[in-house]
Amino acid sequence: MANSPKAKLKSAARATVGPVRNYFNNHFEMTKQEVRRAADESGVAALDRARAGGELSELSNVVAETQLYQSKMISELRREIAALRSELAEMSATSAELAAVLAAMTSTPDTL
């Protein structure tokens, strides 16, 4: 059932999360490149190692902040999905009630 509410909800969630996921993937790749560059430079001298250690420390802080931001985004998305599910349940209940009213209005009474 490609048009089921669950499939539509998944599709909306994927469309919402896609740009965020791309953002994190791009920054993760940049972080890996920085770590590789820092590792290559750290072998030349002790001063370079100290500088690279500072850079690695800074990069680890960036990674930690990115993970925190990602956790917050996931939590927010879960709250939004829960709200959407609640609205969907309300709409389903309203639709069922409306169908019952329409059925009652269109039924013909037996007048024999």
N, CA, C and O of each residue as an XYZ file, in Angstrom:
448
protein
N       0.840     -1.187      0.000
C       0.000      0.000      0.000
C       0.877      1.240      0.000
O       1.263      1.739      1.057
N       1.182      1.721     -1.163
C       2.082      2.867     -1.294
C       1.440      4.155     -0.799
O       2.147      5.095     -0.435
N       0.131      4.213     -0.778
C      -0.547      5.438     -0.365
C      -1.075      5.366      1.052
O      -1.923      6.173      1.435
N      -0.594      4.421      1.835
C      -1.077      4.306      3.203
C      -0.548      5.482      4.035
O       0.492      6.056      3.711
N      -1.261      5.833      5.098
C      -0.811      6.950      5.939
C       0.591      6.718      6.501
O       1.375      7.657      6.635
N       0.901      5.460      6.830
C       2.222      5.161      7.386
C       3.312      5.424      6.344
O       4.370      5.964      6.667
N       3.046      5.041      5.099
C       4.027      5.269      4.032
C       4.193      6.759      3.776
O       5.307      7.236      3.559
N       3.085      7.493      3.800
C       3.168      8.939      3.610
C       3.941      9.590      4.752
O       4.718     10.518      4.533
N       3.724      9.099      5.974
C       4.436      9.637      7.138
C       5.927      9.353      7.019
O       6.753     10.217      7.315
N       6.275      8.140      6.583
C       7.686      7.802      6.387
C       8.300      8.681      5.307
O       9.424      9.162      5.448
N       7.554      8.886      4.230
C       8.056      9.718      3.139
C       8.288     11.152      3.602
O       9.294     11.770      3.254
N       7.347     11.676      4.393
C       7.515     13.037      4.910
C       8.709     13.117      5.853
O       9.469     14.085      5.818
N       8.872     12.101      6.693
C      10.006     12.090      7.621
C      11.326     12.024      6.857
O      12.275     12.726      7.206
N      11.399     11.191      5.819
C      12.620     11.090      5.020
C      12.927     12.411      4.328
O      14.080     12.840      4.282
N      11.899     13.051      3.792
C      12.102     14.331      3.106
C      12.576     15.390      4.082
O      13.360     16.265      3.714
N      12.114     15.322      5.312
C      12.507     16.290      6.334
C      13.933     16.042      6.805
O      14.697     16.984      7.015
N      14.287     14.771      6.970
C      15.588     14.422      7.539
C      16.696     14.470      6.496
O      17.867     14.605      6.850
N      16.346     14.361      5.207
C      17.355     14.311      4.145
C      18.360     15.440      4.176
O      19.562     15.174      4.176
N      17.922     16.701      4.203
C      18.901     17.795      4.228
C      19.776     17.783      5.475
O      20.961     18.111      5.413
N      19.188     17.404      6.607
C      19.966     17.349      7.857
C      21.014     16.248      7.751
O      22.165     16.432      8.145
N      20.600     15.093      7.211
C      21.538     13.976      7.060
C      22.677     14.372      6.118
O      23.837     14.068      6.395
N      22.360     15.044      5.011
C      23.401     15.490      4.076
C      24.350     16.479      4.750
O      25.561     16.429      4.537
N      23.794     17.378      5.562
C      24.612     18.352      6.280
C      25.616     17.629      7.168
O      26.803     17.953      7.147
N      25.157     16.657      7.946
C      26.046     15.936      8.847
C      27.053     15.087      8.084
O      28.214     15.001      8.483
N      26.630     14.464      7.001
C      27.563     13.670      6.201
C      28.675     14.545      5.636
O      29.843     14.156      5.662
N      28.324     15.722      5.127
C      29.338     16.630      4.583
C      30.312     17.081      5.654
O      31.521     17.111      5.422
N      29.800     17.428      6.818
C      30.686     17.876      7.895
C      31.516     16.728      8.450
O      32.654     16.940      8.867
N      30.973     15.530      8.461
C      31.743     14.383      8.900
C      32.900     14.124      7.940
O      34.016     13.835      8.373
N      32.637     14.226      6.647
C      33.699     14.045      5.656
C      34.771     15.127      5.809
O      35.961     14.828      5.718
N      34.371     16.365      6.038
C      35.349     17.439      6.238
C      36.171     17.173      7.498
O      37.377     17.417      7.517
N      35.525     16.678      8.540
C      36.242     16.370      9.784
C      37.253     15.259      9.549
O      38.377     15.336     10.046
N      36.877     14.225      8.799
C      37.813     13.152      8.493
C      39.018     13.689      7.724
O      40.153     13.297      7.996
N      38.777     14.583      6.768
C      39.882     15.164      6.008
C      40.802     15.975      6.911
O      42.024     15.914      6.775
N      40.223     16.723      7.822
C      41.030     17.512      8.765
C      41.858     16.601      9.659
O      43.029     16.881      9.914
N      41.264     15.518     10.135
C      42.005     14.581     11.000
C      43.137     13.944     10.212
O      44.248     13.810     10.724
N      42.872     13.552      8.982
C      43.935     12.965      8.147
C      45.058     13.969      7.916
O      46.238     13.629      8.008
N      44.678     15.208      7.616
C      45.687     16.244      7.386
C      46.497     16.471      8.657
O      47.722     16.577      8.605
N      45.816     16.544      9.794
C      46.508     16.755     11.067
C      47.423     15.579     11.385
O      48.520     15.776     11.909
N      46.987     14.357     11.073
C      47.807     13.173     11.329
C      49.045     13.175     10.440
O      50.127     12.784     10.878
N      48.889     13.615      9.190
C      50.039     13.679      8.277
C      51.050     14.722      8.746
O      52.257     14.495      8.670
N      50.568     15.848      9.223
C      51.454     16.919      9.655
C      52.089     16.638     11.011
O      53.142     17.190     11.331
N      51.454     15.781     11.809
C      51.950     15.572     13.174
C      53.271     14.816     13.220
O      53.954     14.831     14.243
N      53.637     14.158     12.126
C      54.872     13.383     12.119
C      56.123     14.203     11.886
O      57.217     13.661     12.041
N      56.035     15.474     11.523
C      57.220     16.234     11.148
C      58.026     16.705     12.339
O      59.255     16.649     12.293
N      57.391     17.166     13.404
C      58.151     17.669     14.555
C      57.268     17.671     15.796
O      56.048     17.541     15.706
N      57.896     17.820     16.946
C      57.158     17.819     18.213
C      56.219     19.021     18.305
O      55.117     18.906     18.840
N      56.653     20.177     17.785
C      55.783     21.350     17.803
C      54.553     21.136     16.930
O      53.438     21.519     17.284
N      54.786     20.521     15.798
C      53.654     20.214     14.929
C      52.705     19.230     15.607
O      51.489     19.324     15.444
N      53.262     18.285     16.368
C      52.423     17.330     17.089
C      51.563     18.037     18.130
O      50.387     17.711     18.296
N      52.144     18.991     18.820
C      51.382     19.735     19.823
C      50.272     20.537     19.159
O      49.149     20.600     19.658
N      50.601     21.147     18.030
C      49.594     21.917     17.293
C      48.494     20.991     16.783
O      47.308     21.309     16.868
N      48.908     19.832     16.249
C      47.927     18.870     15.744
C      47.056     18.360     16.893
O      45.858     18.138     16.722
N      47.670     18.178     18.066
C      46.890     17.753     19.237
C      45.841     18.780     19.584
O      44.713     18.436     19.936
N      46.213     20.048     19.485
C      45.236     21.113     19.722
C      44.146     21.101     18.668
O      42.969     21.291     18.973
N      44.552     20.873     17.416
C      43.570     20.801     16.341
C      42.657     19.595     16.529
O      41.447     19.687     16.322
N      43.245     18.455     16.925
C      42.427     17.267     17.153
C      41.459     17.488     18.307
O      40.314     17.038     18.271
N      41.937     18.185     19.327
C      41.052     18.501     20.442
C      39.906     19.385     19.967
O      38.752     19.174     20.339
N      40.232     20.366     19.151
C      39.199     21.251     18.600
C      38.237     20.459     17.715
O      37.025     20.665     17.772
N      38.778     19.554     16.897
C      37.931     18.730     16.046
C      37.040     17.804     16.866
O      35.880     17.583     16.520
N      37.583     17.266     17.949
C      36.755     16.398     18.798
C      35.619     17.198     19.426
O      34.520     16.675     19.616
N      35.882     18.470     19.750
C      34.806     19.322     20.270
C      33.742     19.564     19.200
O      32.545     19.556     19.488
N      34.185     19.773     17.983
C      33.232     19.982     16.882
C      32.393     18.725     16.675
O      31.179     18.807     16.491
N      33.041     17.570     16.707
C      32.311     16.313     16.537
C      31.310     16.130     17.670
O      30.172     15.723     17.432
N      31.722     16.427     18.898
C      30.815     16.294     20.040
C      29.623     17.239     19.906
O      28.485     16.857     20.179
N      29.891     18.468     19.487
C      28.794     19.425     19.289
C      27.871     18.973     18.171
O      26.653     19.127     18.265
N      28.444     18.418     17.117
C      27.641     17.913     16.005
C      26.763     16.759     16.470
O      25.588     16.692     16.109
N      27.317     15.856     17.262
C      26.533     14.737     17.781
C      25.408     15.229     18.686
O      24.296     14.703     18.638
N      25.692     16.228     19.503
C      24.660     16.790     20.367
C      23.549     17.412     19.535
O      22.368     17.199     19.807
N      23.928     18.176     18.525
C      22.938     18.799     17.648
C      22.104     17.735     16.935
O      20.886     17.862     16.812
N      22.779     16.687     16.469
C      22.077     15.608     15.780
C      21.104     14.919     16.735
O      19.987     14.590     16.335
N      21.497     14.697     17.964
C      20.605     14.079     18.949
C      19.388     14.956     19.202
O      18.267     14.459     19.310
N      19.615     16.265     19.296
C      18.491     17.182     19.499
C      17.553     17.165     18.299
O      16.333     17.190     18.462
N      18.119     17.121     17.094
C      17.288     17.092     15.889
C      16.465     15.804     15.832
O      15.285     15.834     15.482
N      17.076     14.694     16.170
C      16.361     13.419     16.172
C      15.239     13.454     17.198
O      14.130     12.992     16.927
N      15.520     13.995     18.362
C      14.497     14.105     19.400
C      13.345     14.986     18.928
O      12.179     14.654     19.140
N      13.669     16.100     18.294
C      12.632     17.005     17.782
C      11.813     16.317     16.694
O      10.591     16.459     16.655
N      12.478     15.574     15.812
C      11.759     14.853     14.771
C      10.837     13.798     15.366
O       9.725     13.594     14.878
N      11.292     13.131     16.413
C      10.431     12.140     17.066
C       9.196     12.804     17.668
O       8.094     12.261     17.587
N       9.381     13.976     18.271
C       8.222     14.700     18.824
C       7.265     15.106     17.712
O       6.049     14.989     17.861
N       7.813     15.583     16.600
C       6.964     15.984     15.482
C       6.223     14.788     14.886
O       5.050     14.899     14.531
N       6.896     13.658     14.778
C       6.252     12.454     14.262
C       5.145     12.007     15.207
O       4.075     11.603     14.752
N       5.384     12.072     16.519
C       4.340     11.719     17.484
C       3.138     12.646     17.341
O       1.994     12.199     17.425
N       3.393     13.926     17.127
C       2.301     14.882     16.939
C       1.539     14.572     15.656
O       0.310     14.642     15.631
N       2.256     14.232     14.599
C       1.605     13.871     13.341
C       0.764     12.610     13.497
O      -0.337     12.522     12.954
N       1.279     11.644     14.232
C       0.507     10.425     14.476
C      -0.766     10.739     15.254
O      -1.829     10.186     14.971
N      -0.653     11.616     16.222
C      -1.826     12.010     17.004
C      -2.856     12.692     16.112
O      -4.045     12.378     16.182
N      -2.411     13.618     15.278
C      -3.322     14.296     14.357
C      -3.949     13.301     13.389
O      -5.133     13.408     13.068
N      -3.167     12.338     12.925
C      -3.675     11.330     12.016
C      -4.746     10.481     12.698
O      -5.758     10.149     12.080
N      -4.536     10.133     13.948
C      -5.534      9.361     14.694
C      -6.820     10.171     14.867
O      -7.919      9.635     14.728
N      -6.678     11.459     15.171
C      -7.852     12.318     15.304
C      -8.603     12.406     13.975
O      -9.831     12.324     13.948
N      -7.873     12.573     12.881
C      -8.502     12.677     11.572
C      -9.192     11.370     11.202
O     -10.261     11.381     10.593
N      -8.585     10.249     11.566
C      -9.186      8.948     11.290
C     -10.484      8.783     12.077
O     -11.478      8.293     11.542
N     -10.476      9.189     13.338
C     -11.682      9.106     14.168
C     -12.774     10.014     13.607
O     -13.939      9.622     13.551
N     -12.406     11.212     13.198
C     -13.378     12.136     12.615
C     -13.938     11.570     11.317
O     -15.139     11.669     11.063
N     -13.086     10.983     10.504
C     -13.522     10.388      9.246
C     -14.499      9.246      9.501
O     -15.508      9.133      8.805
N     -14.217      8.404     10.484
C     -15.114      7.297     10.825
C     -16.458      7.821     11.318
O     -17.509      7.291     10.958
N     -16.418      8.859     12.138
C     -17.652      9.458     12.644
C     -18.457     10.060     11.496
O     -19.675      9.888     11.436
N     -17.790     10.757     10.593
C     -18.460     11.352      9.440
C     -19.072     10.263      8.558
O     -20.190     10.428      8.070
N     -18.372      9.175      8.350
C     -18.891      8.067      7.548
C     -20.140      7.478      8.197
O     -21.104      7.146      7.507
N     -20.122      7.349      9.519
C     -21.288      6.818     10.223
C     -22.484      7.757     10.081
O     -23.607      7.299      9.868
N     -22.257      9.057     10.196
C     -23.333     10.034     10.048
C     -23.891      9.998      8.623
O     -25.107     10.010      8.428
N     -23.002      9.955      7.634
C     -23.450      9.885      6.244
C     -24.224      8.606      5.974
O     -25.224      8.637      5.258
N     -23.793      7.499      6.521
C     -24.497      6.239      6.356
C     -25.880      6.309      6.976
O     -26.843      5.807      6.398
N     -25.990      6.930      8.151
C     -27.278      7.065      8.813
C     -28.194      7.993      8.029
O     -29.402      7.762      7.969
N     -27.639      9.036      7.428
C     -28.451      9.988      6.680
C     -28.950      9.408      5.352
O     -30.036      9.752      4.885
N     -28.150      8.533      4.754
C     -28.514      8.019      3.436
C     -29.287      6.703      3.510
O     -29.802      6.244      2.491
N     -29.381      6.101      4.660
C     -30.130      4.840      4.763
C     -31.612      5.127      4.650
O     -32.106      6.132      5.161
N     -32.326      4.218      3.964
C     -33.762      4.394      3.790
C     -34.484      3.568      4.848
O     -34.160      2.399      5.060
N     -35.448      4.169      5.500
C     -36.171      3.407      6.536
C     -37.127      2.414      5.882
O     -37.662      2.662      4.801
N     -37.324      1.314      6.545
C     -38.268      0.312      6.060
C     -39.681      0.734      6.425
O     -40.015      0.818      7.607
N     -40.496      0.996      5.451
C     -41.874      1.475      5.693
C     -42.888      0.494      5.112
O     -43.754      0.901      4.337
N     -42.804     -0.728      5.450
C     -43.747     -1.710      4.938
C     -44.900     -1.801      5.804
O     -45.813     -2.583      5.536
